């Protein structure tokens, strides 16, 4: 299903488009460079209509990962050290002082951050989400946005994952339960059409 509506107060929220994630090997189905290119297209369109752009990044305050999310998991350990600059937003998206910045320490962009406060103070009723990884940061943020009562739109070609199957599962099975989906161009076209 294609995106049908963008509220008058819609914000673009870009998840984890930072050096250490965009450059991850094996992203699928889109490369990190392709995701950034489409995110830039979305961001330029939103800025052009004086709508907020939110750049979300994930980081750890403690260099040794001591503040990482805890809990027993079956997967690989999350506690690790990261190279210098891994958490810096990619250059193609920076340099716009009007953009909002949110730093998170979890998968989702809402828990433990001031994202909801930023959005509500600006009268935002809908968010468009994109970023990496589809089934982690993007899906977690979409679920929380839906729970917070926002209309959610997902730019499915402006996201990618560490595994093609997890990306597909999010796009085909989860996202339709949380909001509307569309391509970058469908979203930009609708934005331009409804903001004339």
MARBA-3410 file (N, C-alpha, C, O; in Angstrom, 1 decimal):
196
0.8,-1.2,0.0,0.0,0.0,0.0,0.9,1.2,0.0,1.9,1.3,0.7 ~ 0.5,2.2,-0.8,1.3,3.4,-0.9,0.8,4.4,0.2,-0.3,4.3,0.7 ~ 1.7,5.3,0.5,1.4,6.4,1.5,0.3,7.3,0.9,0.3,7.7,-0.3 ~ -0.7,7.6,1.7,-1.9,8.4,1.2,-2.0,9.8,1.8,-2.5,10.7,1.1 ~ -1.4,10.0,3.0,-1.6,11.3,3.6,-0.3,11.7,4.4,0.3,10.8,5.0
0.0,12.9,4.3,1.0,13.5,5.2,0.3,14.7,5.9,-0.1,15.7,5.3 ~ 0.3,14.6,7.3,-0.4,15.7,8.0,0.3,17.0,7.8,1.5,17.0,7.4 ~ -0.4,18.1,8.1,0.3,19.4,7.9,1.5,19.6,8.8,2.5,20.3,8.4 ~ 1.6,18.9,10.0,2.8,19.0,10.8,3.4,17.6,10.9,3.2,16.8,11.9 ~ 4.2,17.3,9.9,4.9,16.0,9.8,6.4,16.3,9.9,6.9,17.2,9.4
7.1,15.4,10.6,8.5,15.5,10.8,9.2,14.3,10.2,8.6,13.2,10.1 ~ 10.4,14.5,9.6,11.2,13.4,9.2,12.2,13.0,10.3,12.8,13.8,10.8 ~ 12.2,11.7,10.6,13.1,11.2,11.6,14.0,10.1,11.0,13.5,9.1,10.5 ~ 15.3,10.4,11.0,16.3,9.6,10.4,17.1,8.8,11.5,17.6,9.5,12.4 ~ 17.1,7.5,11.4,17.6,6.7,12.4,19.0,6.2,12.1,19.3,5.5,11.1
20.0,6.5,13.0,21.3,6.0,13.0,22.1,6.0,11.7,22.8,5.1,11.3 ~ 22.0,7.1,11.0,22.7,7.3,9.7,24.1,7.9,10.1,24.3,9.1,9.8 ~ 24.9,7.1,10.7,26.2,7.6,11.3,27.3,6.7,10.7,27.0,5.6,10.2 ~ 28.5,7.2,10.8,29.6,6.5,10.1,29.7,5.0,10.4,29.9,4.2,9.5 ~ 29.6,4.6,11.7,29.8,3.2,12.1,28.7,2.3,11.7,28.9,1.1,11.7
27.6,2.8,11.3,26.5,2.0,10.9,26.3,2.0,9.4,26.1,1.0,8.7 ~ 26.3,3.2,8.8,26.2,3.3,7.3,27.3,2.5,6.6,27.0,2.0,5.5 ~ 28.5,2.4,7.2,29.5,1.7,6.6,29.6,0.2,6.9,30.5,-0.5,6.6 ~ 28.5,-0.3,7.6,28.5,-1.7,7.9,28.5,-2.6,6.7,27.8,-2.3,5.7 ~ 29.3,-3.7,6.7,29.3,-4.6,5.5,28.0,-5.4,5.5,27.5,-5.7,6.5
27.6,-5.8,4.3,26.5,-6.7,4.2,25.1,-6.2,4.3,24.2,-6.9,4.5 ~ 25.0,-4.8,4.3,23.6,-4.3,4.4,22.8,-4.7,3.2,23.2,-4.9,2.1 ~ 21.5,-5.0,3.5,20.6,-5.5,2.4,19.2,-5.0,2.7,18.8,-4.9,3.9 ~ 18.4,-4.7,1.8,18.6,-4.8,0.3,19.4,-3.6,-0.3,19.8,-3.6,-1.4 ~ 19.5,-2.5,0.5,20.1,-1.3,0.0,21.5,-1.1,0.7,21.7,-1.5,1.8
22.4,-0.5,-0.1,23.7,-0.2,0.5,23.5,1.0,1.4,22.6,1.8,1.3 ~ 24.5,1.2,2.3,24.5,2.4,3.2,24.5,3.7,2.4,23.8,4.6,2.7 ~ 25.2,3.7,1.3,25.3,4.9,0.4,23.9,5.2,-0.2,23.6,6.4,-0.3 ~ 23.2,4.2,-0.7,21.9,4.4,-1.2,20.9,4.9,-0.2,20.1,5.8,-0.5 ~ 21.0,4.4,1.0,20.1,4.8,2.1,20.4,6.3,2.4,19.4,7.1,2.5
21.6,6.7,2.5,22.0,8.1,2.7,21.5,9.0,1.6,20.9,10.0,1.8 ~ 21.7,8.5,0.3,21.2,9.3,-0.8,19.7,9.6,-0.7,19.3,10.7,-1.0 ~ 19.0,8.6,-0.4,17.5,8.8,-0.3,17.1,9.6,0.9,16.2,10.4,0.9 ~ 17.9,9.4,2.0,17.6,10.2,3.2,17.9,11.7,2.9,17.1,12.5,3.4 ~ 18.9,12.0,2.2,19.2,13.4,1.8,18.1,13.9,1.0,17.7,15.1,1.2
17.6,13.2,0.1,16.4,13.6,-0.8,15.2,13.9,0.1,14.6,15.0,-0.1 ~ 14.9,13.1,1.1,13.8,13.3,2.0,14.1,14.6,2.8,13.2,15.4,3.0 ~ 15.3,14.7,3.4,15.6,15.8,4.3,15.5,17.1,3.5,15.0,18.1,4.0 ~ 16.0,17.1,2.3,16.0,18.4,1.5,14.5,18.8,1.3,14.2,19.9,1.3 ~ 13.7,17.8,1.0,12.2,18.1,0.7,11.6,18.6,2.0,10.8,19.5,1.9
11.8,18.0,3.1,11.2,18.4,4.3,11.7,19.8,4.7,10.9,20.7,5.1 ~ 13.0,20.1,4.6,13.5,21.4,4.9,12.9,22.4,4.0,12.6,23.6,4.4 ~ 12.8,22.0,2.7,12.2,23.0,1.7,10.8,23.4,2.0,10.3,24.4,1.5 ~ 10.1,22.6,2.8,8.7,22.9,3.2,8.6,23.3,4.7,7.6,23.3,5.3 ~ 9.8,23.7,5.2,9.9,24.2,6.6,9.3,23.2,7.6,8.7,23.5,8.6
9.6,21.9,7.4,9.1,20.8,8.3,10.4,20.3,9.0,11.5,20.2,8.4 ~ 10.2,19.8,10.2,11.4,19.4,11.0,12.1,18.1,10.5,11.4,17.2,10.0 ~ 13.4,18.1,10.6,14.2,17.0,10.3,14.9,16.6,11.6,15.6,17.5,12.2 ~ 14.8,15.4,12.0,15.4,14.9,13.3,16.4,13.9,12.9,16.2,12.8,12.3 ~ 17.7,14.1,13.3,18.8,13.2,13.1,19.0,12.5,14.4,19.5,13.1,15.4
18.8,11.2,14.4,18.9,10.3,15.6,20.2,9.5,15.5,20.5,8.9,14.4 ~ 21.0,9.5,16.5,22.2,8.7,16.5,22.2,7.9,17.8,21.6,8.2,18.8 ~ 22.9,6.7,17.7,23.1,5.9,18.9,24.5,5.9,19.3,25.4,5.9,18.5 ~ 24.7,6.0,20.6,26.1,6.0,21.1,26.1,5.4,22.5,25.1,5.2,23.1 ~ 27.3,5.3,23.1,27.5,4.9,24.4,28.3,6.0,25.1,29.3,6.4,24.6
27.9,6.4,26.3,28.6,7.4,27.0,29.9,6.9,27.5,30.9,7.6,27.5 ~ 30.0,5.7,27.9,31.2,5.1,28.5,32.0,4.4,27.3,31.4,3.6,26.6 ~ 33.2,4.7,27.2,34.0,4.2,26.2,34.1,2.7,26.2,34.3,2.0,25.2 ~ 34.0,2.1,27.4,34.2,0.6,27.5,32.8,-0.1,27.4,32.7,-1.3,27.6 ~ 31.7,0.7,27.1,30.4,0.1,26.9,29.7,-0.3,28.2,28.7,-1.0,28.2
30.2,0.3,29.3,29.6,0.0,30.6,28.2,0.4,30.8,27.4,-0.1,31.6 ~ 27.8,1.4,29.9,26.4,1.8,30.0,25.5,1.2,28.9,24.4,1.7,28.7 ~ 26.0,0.1,28.3,25.2,-0.6,27.3,24.0,-1.2,27.9,24.0,-1.5,29.1 ~ 23.0,-1.4,27.1,21.7,-2.1,27.6,22.1,-3.5,28.1,22.8,-4.2,27.5 ~ 21.5,-3.8,29.3,21.8,-5.1,29.9,20.7,-6.1,29.6,19.6,-5.7,29.1
20.9,-7.3,30.0,19.9,-8.3,29.8,20.5,-9.5,29.1,21.3,-9.3,28.2 ~ 20.1,-10.7,29.5,20.6,-11.9,28.9,20.0,-12.1,27.5,18.8,-11.9,27.3 ~ 20.8,-12.4,26.5,20.4,-12.6,25.2,21.0,-13.9,24.6,22.1,-14.3,25.1 ~ 20.4,-14.5,23.6,21.0,-15.6,22.9,22.0,-15.2,21.9,22.9,-16.0,21.5 ~ 21.9,-14.0,21.4,22.8,-13.5,20.4,24.2,-13.1,20.9,24.5,-13.3,22.1
25.0,-12.5,20.0,26.3,-12.1,20.4,26.2,-11.0,21.5,25.3,-10.2,21.5 ~ 27.3,-10.9,22.3,27.3,-9.8,23.3,27.3,-8.4,22.7,27.8,-8.2,21.6 ~ 26.5,-7.5,23.4,26.4,-6.2,22.9,27.5,-5.3,23.5,27.8,-4.2,23.0 ~ 28.2,-5.7,24.5,29.2,-4.9,25.2,30.5,-5.0,24.3,31.1,-6.1,24.2 ~ 30.9,-3.9,23.8,32.1,-3.8,23.0,32.6,-2.4,22.9,31.8,-1.4,23.2
33.8,-2.2,22.5,34.3,-0.8,22.3,34.1,-0.4,20.8,34.1,-1.3,19.9 ~ 34.0,0.9,20.5,33.8,1.3,19.2,34.9,2.3,18.8,35.5,3.0,19.6 ~ 35.2,2.3,17.5,36.3,3.2,17.0,35.8,4.7,17.1,34.6,5.0,17.1 ~ 36.8,5.6,17.2,36.6,7.0,17.3,35.7,7.4,16.1,36.0,7.1,14.9 ~ 34.7,8.2,16.3,33.9,8.8,15.3,32.8,7.9,14.7,32.1,8.2,13.8
32.6,6.7,15.3,31.6,5.7,14.7,30.2,6.2,14.9,29.3,5.9,14.1 ~ 30.0,7.1,15.9,28.7,7.6,16.2,28.4,9.0,15.6,27.4,9.6,16.0 ~ 29.2,9.5,14.7,29.0,10.8,14.1,28.1,10.6,12.9,28.3,9.8,12.0 ~ 27.1,11.5,12.8,26.2,11.5,11.6,27.0,11.7,10.4,27.9,12.6,10.4 ~ 26.6,11.1,9.3,27.4,11.2,8.0,27.3,12.6,7.5,26.3,13.3,7.7
28.4,13.1,6.9,28.5,14.4,6.4,27.4,14.9,5.5,27.0,16.1,5.6 ~ 26.9,14.0,4.7,25.8,14.4,3.7,24.6,14.9,4.4,23.7,15.6,3.8 ~ 24.4,14.6,5.7,23.2,15.0,6.4,23.4,16.2,7.4,22.5,16.7,8.0 ~ 24.6,16.6,7.6,24.9,17.6,8.6,25.0,19.0,8.0,24.9,19.1,6.7 ~ 25.2,20.0,8.8,25.4,21.3,8.3,24.1,22.1,8.2,24.0,23.2,7.6
23.0,21.6,8.9,21.7,22.3,8.8,21.3,22.6,10.3,20.8,21.8,10.9 ~ 21.6,23.9,10.8,21.4,24.2,12.2,20.0,24.1,12.6,19.7,23.9,13.8 ~ 19.0,24.1,11.7,17.6,24.0,12.1,17.2,22.5,12.4,16.2,22.3,13.0 ~ 18.0,21.6,12.0,17.7,20.2,12.2,17.8,19.9,13.7,18.6,20.5,14.4 ~ 17.0,19.0,14.2,17.1,18.5,15.6,18.0,17.3,15.7,18.0,16.5,14.8
18.7,17.2,16.8,19.5,16.1,17.1,19.1,15.3,18.3,18.7,16.0,19.3 ~ 19.0,14.0,18.2,18.6,13.2,19.4,19.6,12.1,19.5,20.0,11.4,18.5 ~ 20.1,11.9,20.7,21.0,10.8,21.0,20.3,9.8,21.8,19.7,10.1,22.9 ~ 20.4,8.5,21.4,19.8,7.4,22.1,20.9,6.4,22.5,22.0,6.4,22.0 ~ 20.5,5.6,23.5,21.4,4.5,24.0,20.7,3.2,23.9,21.3,2.2,24.4
19.6,3.1,23.2,18.8,1.9,23.0,18.5,1.8,21.5,18.9,2.6,20.7 ~ 17.8,0.7,21.2,17.4,0.5,19.8,16.5,1.7,19.3,16.7,2.2,18.3 ~ 15.4,2.0,20.1,14.4,2.9,19.6,14.8,4.3,20.0,15.5,4.6,20.9 ~ 14.2,5.3,19.2,14.5,6.7,19.3,13.7,7.4,20.4,13.9,8.6,20.7 ~ 12.7,6.7,21.0,11.8,7.4,22.0,12.2,7.1,23.4,12.3,8.1,24.2
12.5,5.9,23.8,12.8,5.5,25.2,14.1,6.2,25.6,15.1,6.0,25.0 ~ 14.0,7.0,26.7,15.2,7.6,27.3,15.7,8.8,26.6,16.8,9.2,26.8 ~ 14.9,9.3,25.6,15.3,10.5,24.9,14.3,11.6,25.0,13.2,11.4,25.6 ~ 14.6,12.8,24.4,13.6,13.9,24.4,12.9,14.0,23.1,12.4,15.1,22.8 ~ 12.9,12.9,22.2,12.3,13.0,20.9,10.8,13.4,21.0,10.3,14.3,20.3
10.1,12.7,21.9,8.6,13.0,22.0,8.4,14.4,22.4,7.5,15.1,21.9 ~ 9.2,14.9,23.3,9.1,16.3,23.7,9.3,17.3,22.6,8.5,18.2,22.3 ~ 10.4,17.0,21.8,10.7,17.9,20.6,9.5,17.9,19.6,9.1,18.9,19.1 ~ 8.9,16.7,19.4,7.8,16.6,18.4,6.6,17.3,18.9,5.9,18.1,18.2 ~ 6.2,17.0,20.1,4.9,17.6,20.7,5.0,19.1,20.8,4.0,19.8,20.5
6.1,19.6,21.2,6.3,21.1,21.3,6.1,21.8,19.9,5.8,23.0,19.8 ~ 6.4,21.0,18.9,6.3,21.6,17.5,4.9,21.2,16.9,4.7,21.5,15.7 ~ 4.0,20.6,17.6,2.7,20.2,17.1,2.7,19.1,16.1,1.8,19.0,15.3 ~ 3.8,18.3,16.1,3.9,17.2,15.1,2.9,16.1,15.4,2.7,15.7,16.6 ~ 2.2,15.7,14.4,1.2,14.6,14.6,1.6,13.3,13.7,1.0,12.3,13.9
2.6,13.5,12.9,3.0,12.4,12.0,4.5,12.4,11.9,5.1,13.5,11.8 ~ 5.1,11.2,11.8,6.5,11.1,11.4,6.7,10.2,10.2,6.0,9.2,10.1 ~ 7.7,10.6,9.4,8.2,9.7,8.4,9.6,9.2,8.9,10.4,9.9,9.3 ~ 9.7,7.9,8.8,10.9,7.2,9.4,11.7,6.6,8.2,11.2,6.1,7.3 ~ 13.1,6.7,8.4,14.0,6.0,7.5,15.3,5.8,8.3,15.5,6.4,9.4
16.2,4.9,7.8,17.4,4.7,8.5,17.9,3.3,8.5,17.4,2.4,7.7 ~ 18.8,3.0,9.3,19.4,1.7,9.5,19.5,1.3,10.9,19.9,2.2,11.7 ~ 19.1,0.2,11.3,18.7,-1.0,10.6,17.2,-1.1,10.7,16.6,-0.8,11.7 ~ 16.6,-1.6,9.6,15.2,-1.7,9.4,14.5,-2.4,10.6,13.6,-1.8,11.2 ~ 15.0,-3.5,11.0,14.3,-4.4,12.0,14.8,-4.0,13.4,14.3,-4.6,14.4
15.7,-3.1,13.5,16.2,-2.7,14.9,15.8,-1.3,15.2,14.7,-1.1,15.8 ~ 16.6,-0.3,14.9,16.3,1.1,15.2,15.0,1.6,14.6,14.3,2.3,15.2 ~ 14.8,1.3,13.3,13.6,1.8,12.6,12.4,1.2,13.1,11.4,1.9,13.5 ~ 12.3,-0.1,13.2,11.1,-0.8,13.7,10.8,-0.4,15.2,9.7,-0.2,15.5 ~ 11.8,-0.4,16.0,11.6,0.0,17.4,11.0,1.4,17.5,10.1,1.6,18.3
11.6,2.3,16.7,11.1,3.7,16.7,9.7,3.8,16.2,8.8,4.5,16.7 ~ 9.4,3.0,15.1,8.0,3.0,14.6,7.0,2.4,15.6,5.9,3.0,15.7 ~ 7.4,1.4,16.3,6.5,0.8,17.3,6.2,1.9,18.4,5.0,2.0,18.8 ~ 7.2,2.5,18.9,7.0,3.5,19.9,6.2,4.7,19.4,5.4,5.2,20.1 ~ 6.5,5.1,18.2,5.7,6.3,17.6,4.3,5.9,17.6,3.4,6.7,17.9
4.0,4.7,17.1,2.6,4.3,17.0,2.0,4.2,18.4,0.8,4.7,18.6 ~ 2.7,3.7,19.4,2.2,3.7,20.8,2.0,5.1,21.4,1.1,5.3,22.2 ~ 2.8,6.1,20.9,2.7,7.4,21.4,1.5,8.2,20.6,1.3,9.4,20.9 ~ 0.9,7.5,19.7,-0.2,8.2,19.0,0.1,9.0,17.7,-0.7,9.7,17.2 ~ 1.3,8.8,17.2,1.7,9.5,16.0,1.2,8.7,14.8,1.2,7.4,14.9
0.9,9.4,13.7,0.7,8.7,12.4,2.1,8.4,12.0,3.0,9.2,12.1 ~ 2.3,7.2,11.4,3.7,6.7,11.0,3.7,6.4,9.6,2.8,5.7,9.1 ~ 4.7,6.9,8.9,4.9,6.6,7.5,6.4,6.1,7.4,7.3,6.7,8.0 ~ 6.6,5.0,6.6,7.9,4.4,6.5,8.4,4.5,5.1,7.8,3.9,4.2 ~ 9.6,5.1,4.9,10.2,5.2,3.6,11.0,3.9,3.3,12.2,3.9,3.7
10.4,2.9,2.8,11.0,1.6,2.8,12.2,1.5,1.9,13.0,0.6,2.1 ~ 12.4,2.4,0.9,13.7,2.3,0.1,14.8,3.1,0.7,15.9,3.2,0.2 ~ 14.5,3.8,1.8,15.5,4.6,2.5,15.9,4.0,3.8,16.1,4.6,4.8 ~ 15.9,2.7,3.8,16.3,1.9,5.0,17.0,0.6,4.5,16.8,0.2,3.4 ~ 17.7,0.0,5.4,18.3,-1.3,5.1,18.6,-2.0,6.4,18.4,-1.4,7.5
19.1,-3.3,6.3,19.2,-4.1,7.5,20.5,-4.9,7.3,21.2,-4.9,6.3 ~ 20.8,-5.6,8.4,22.0,-6.5,8.4,21.7,-7.8,7.7,22.6,-8.6,7.4 ~ 20.4,-8.0,7.5,19.9,-9.3,6.8,18.7,-9.0,6.0,17.8,-8.3,6.5 ~ 18.7,-9.4,4.8,17.6,-9.1,3.9,16.2,-9.7,4.4,15.2,-9.0,4.2 ~ 16.3,-10.8,5.0,15.0,-11.4,5.5,14.4,-10.6,6.7,13.2,-10.5,6.8
15.2,-10.1,7.6,14.7,-9.3,8.6,14.1,-8.0,8.1,13.1,-7.5,8.6 ~ 14.8,-7.4,7.1,14.2,-6.2,6.5,12.9,-6.5,5.9,11.9,-5.8,6.1 ~ 12.8,-7.6,5.1,11.5,-8.0,4.4,10.4,-8.2,5.5,9.3,-7.8,5.2 ~ 10.8,-8.9,6.5,9.8,-9.2,7.6,9.2,-7.9,8.1,8.0,-7.7,8.3 ~ 10.1,-6.9,8.4,9.6,-5.6,9.0,8.7,-4.9,7.9,7.6,-4.5,8.3
9.2,-4.8,6.7,8.5,-4.1,5.7,7.1,-4.7,5.3,6.1,-4.1,5.2 ~ 7.1,-6.1,5.2,5.9,-6.7,4.8,4.9,-7.1,5.9,3.7,-7.1,5.7 ~ 5.4,-7.4,7.1,4.6,-7.9,8.1,4.3,-7.0,9.3,3.2,-6.9,9.8 ~ 5.3,-6.2,9.6,5.2,-5.4,10.8,4.8,-3.9,10.5,3.8,-3.4,11.1 ~ 5.4,-3.3,9.5,5.1,-1.9,9.2,3.7,-1.7,8.8,3.1,-0.6,9.2
3.0,-2.5,8.0,1.6,-2.3,7.7,0.7,-2.2,8.9,-0.4,-1.7,8.9 ~ 1.1,-2.8,10.1,0.3,-2.7,11.3,0.6,-1.5,12.1,-0.1,-1.1,13.0 ~ 1.7,-0.7,11.7,2.1,0.5,12.4,1.8,1.7,11.7,1.7,2.8,12.3 ~ 1.6,1.7,10.4,1.4,2.9,9.6,1.3,2.6,8.1,1.0,1.5,7.7 ~ 1.7,3.6,7.3,1.7,3.4,5.9,3.2,3.4,5.4,4.1,3.9,6.0
3.3,2.7,4.3,4.7,2.6,3.7,4.7,3.2,2.3,3.7,3.3,1.6 ~ 5.9,3.7,1.9,6.0,4.3,0.5,7.5,4.4,0.2,8.3,4.3,1.1 ~ 7.8,4.7,-1.0,9.1,5.0,-1.4,9.5,6.5,-1.2,8.6,7.3,-0.9 ~ 10.7,6.7,-1.3,11.2,8.1,-1.1,10.5,9.0,-2.1,10.0,10.1,-1.7 ~ 10.4,8.6,-3.4,9.8,9.5,-4.4,8.3,9.7,-4.1,7.8,10.7,-4.4
7.6,8.6,-3.7,6.2,8.7,-3.4,6.0,9.7,-2.3,5.0,10.5,-2.3 ~ 6.8,9.7,-1.3,6.7,10.6,-0.1,7.0,12.0,-0.5,6.2,12.9,-0.2 ~ 8.1,12.2,-1.3,8.4,13.6,-1.7,7.3,14.1,-2.7,7.0,15.3,-2.5 ~ 6.8,13.3,-3.5,5.7,13.7,-4.5,4.5,14.2,-3.7,3.9,15.2,-4.0 ~ 4.1,13.4,-2.7,2.9,13.7,-1.9,3.2,15.0,-1.1,2.3,15.8,-0.9
4.4,15.1,-0.5,4.8,16.3,0.2,4.6,17.5,-0.7,4.0,18.5,-0.2 ~ 5.2,17.5,-1.9,5.1,18.6,-2.8,3.7,18.9,-3.2,3.3,20.1,-3.3 ~ 2.9,17.9,-3.4,1.5,18.1,-3.9,0.6,18.7,-2.8,-0.2,19.5,-3.1 ~ 0.9,18.3,-1.6,0.0,18.8,-0.5,0.5,20.1,0.2,-0.1,20.7,1.0 ~ 1.7,20.6,-0.3,2.2,21.8,0.3,2.3,23.0,-0.7,3.0,23.9,-0.5
1.5,22.9,-1.8,1.6,23.9,-2.8,0.9,25.2,-2.3,0.8,26.2,-3.1
END
